[in-house]
Amino acid sequence: MKLSYHGHSVVRIETNNHKVLIDPFISGNEACDLDANTVEADVILLTHGHNDHVGDTVEIAKRNNALVVAPNELAVYLGFKGLNTHPMHIGGAHEFDFGKVKFTQAFHGSSYTEEDNSIVYTGMPGGILFTAEGKTIYHVGDTGLFSDLKLIGDMNNIDVAFVPIGDNFTMGPEDALIATDWINAKIVVPVHYNTFPVIKQDPDQFVRKVKTGEGRVMAIGDELLL
């Protein structure tokens, strides 16, 4: 399995047979090195409906005929736009041909702002536990600190956790350090920082303070082999 990071919360997972994109915020994201017009994806996983996470999902999914897996209301909304979707909900898991997906809770919001500034409610936000080829990846999603992160860590053997550190909209570094102790992943990668001035953080300082697991900063485009 190969993981790569592409700015904000964009994570790409390549298994032996599938290409999976999580939260493909590409267009309008100066930190992203992907091209929404050429990136390949068999599957798109979405944590919640905010524009900086849904990103280019519609265009990428239509061009690749990709399956979109998302919380129920968001999946229904994207289905209305002609996408092939699989709705899920918090606590639910499903075995796909590309791997197992389970949604965890996250404390955040979830809505999509249309071009006319109307706001569409897109259900509950979540984190995603993705398991394939004997490895478990935890994309924590956008969230504040909550104590059930310890339960999630106790119940799962997590190889890599992508943890938000930006503050303001999600956990900041101090809370994220507590979260990493609870999640107990082998490798911790900070995400959701420096995309906007209000979430500017020093990821190197954060990973130096990680006590549980190995903190690792992934630059844009960096790859991690598992």
N, C-alpha and C positions, 0 to 999 in steps of 0.2 A: 504494500500500500504506500502511496506517495501523497503527502499533504503539501499544499503550498498556500501562502498567505498573500493577499492582494489588496491590502489597505482597508481601513475601517473595520468591518466585520466580515469581509469577503474571504471565504475559505474554499479551496478546491481540493477534492479528494479523488484520486485515481486508484481504482482497484484493478485487478487483472482484466476485468471485462467492462467496467463502467466508469464514466466521468460524472462526478457529482459536484454541483455548485451550491454553496450556502450563502444566502443573502447577497445576491449579485448586484450591488450598488457600484456601477461602473461609469456610466455617463454622468458627468457632473462631479465626479470624484477625482480630484487631481492627484490623489495618492494611489490610484489604481493603475496598474500596468496592463490590464486586459483590454481587449477591443470587443465591445458588445456586438459588433458586426461579424466577428469571426470566431469568437470563443465557442468551444464545443461543450455540450452538456447532454447527457442522457437523462439526468434527473436534477431538479432544482429543489432544495429544501429551504423553507422560509421559517424564520423564528416568529415574525410578527409583521404587521401591515404598514409600518412607517415607510415613507418614501425612500429613506436612506438605507433600507433593507430589502424592500421589494425591488427597487432599482430597475434594471432592464429585464426583469423576468418575462414580461409579455413578449418582447421582441426575441429574446433568446429561446424561449420555449417554442414559439411558433416556427422559428427557423430550423430548430433541431428536432422538432416533434418530441420535446422532452416532457416527462411527467413532472408535475409540480406537486409536492407534498407540503401541506401547510395546515395550520389550525383551521377548524371547520369553516368559520365565517369568511376568512380570507380565501380559502380554497373555493368556496361557492362564488364569491365575488370574481375571482380570476376565471372560474368556469364560465361565467356570463360573458367574459371577454374572449371566449373560444379556446381556452387552454384545457389540456387534459390534466385533471387534478385528482388528487386523493386526499380527502379531508380527514383530519385526525383531531384529537383533543388531549388535554393535559392528563397525564397518567396512562394514556393509551399507547400500545406498541403494535407494530405490524411487521411481519416478515415479508420483504419484497425479494425479487430475484437479485437485486443489487446489494442487499443487506437488511439489517433490522433497524427500524427507526422507532424511537420512543420519545414522546414529548414530556418534558418536565415543566413545572411551573416556573414563572418568572414574574417579578413584581415591577411592572412597567405599564405603558399604554399600548394601544394598537389601533391605528386608524390610517386611512389613506387619503391624502389631499389631492383632489382632482385639479385639472388645469383651470377650471372655473372657480377654484377656491372652496368648493363644497367638500365636506369631509365625510368619508364613508367609514363607519365603524366596522372593524375587521376582527372582532372577537378577542379572546384572551391571548396575550403574548406567551411565549414559551422558550425553553431551552431545548436542545436536541441531543439525545444520546444516539449515536450512529455506530453500529457494530457490523463489521465485515472482516473476513479473513483472519478471525481470531483477535482482532483489535477493536477497542472501544474508544471513540472520540466523543468528547463532550463539548459542544458549542453552547456555552452558558446563556447566550442571547443577551439582550439588554435587560438588566435587572439591578435592583438594589440588593443589599445583603439580607439573607433570610436563613433561619436556622436549619431548614430542611435540606440545605446544601450538604450538611453533614450526613443526613440520612441517605442522600443520593450517593455520596462518596462511600458510605458503608455498604451500600447495596450493589455497587458496581466496581469492577476492576478497570479503572479508567487509565488509558495509556497517555492520551494527550487531552488537556483542557484548554480551550480558548476562552479567556476570562476578560471581561471589559474592565478598563481602569480609568476611563476618561473623566469620571466625576460629572457633576451637573445633571446629566441625563441618566447616568448609571452609577454603579459603585465607583468610588475613587480608589486610589492605590491602597489606602489604609484598610478600607473594608475588603478590598479584593485580596489582600494578604490573609485576612481571616478566612475568606472563602477558599483560598487555595489550601489552607490547613485542613479544612473540612472536606473538600472534594478529594484530596489525597491522590491526585494524578501523578503519574511518573514524570510527565513533562508539562509545564505550565507556560502558555504563550499569551502575552497581553494583547488585547485588541481594543477597538473602539476608542482610539485616542488620536490626537493631532490632526484629525480631518478638518475640524473647525477650531478657531481660536479658543472657544470656551471649553474645549476638552483637551487642551494642550497638556501633555504629561511627559515625563522622562522615563521611557520603558526600561532603560538600562539600570536606573536606580531602583525601579520596582523589582526586576528579576534578581538583583543582588540581595534583596531582602526576603526572597522566597525561601522558606525553611522546609516546606513539605514538597518533595519532588524537585526536579531541576527546572529552574526558571530559564526561559530561552526567548530572546528577542528575535523575531523573524522579520527581516527587512522585506520590503515589497518585492515579491517574486521569489523569495527564499523557499526552498523545498526541504521537506523532512521525510526520510524514508523509515518506514516501520517494518 
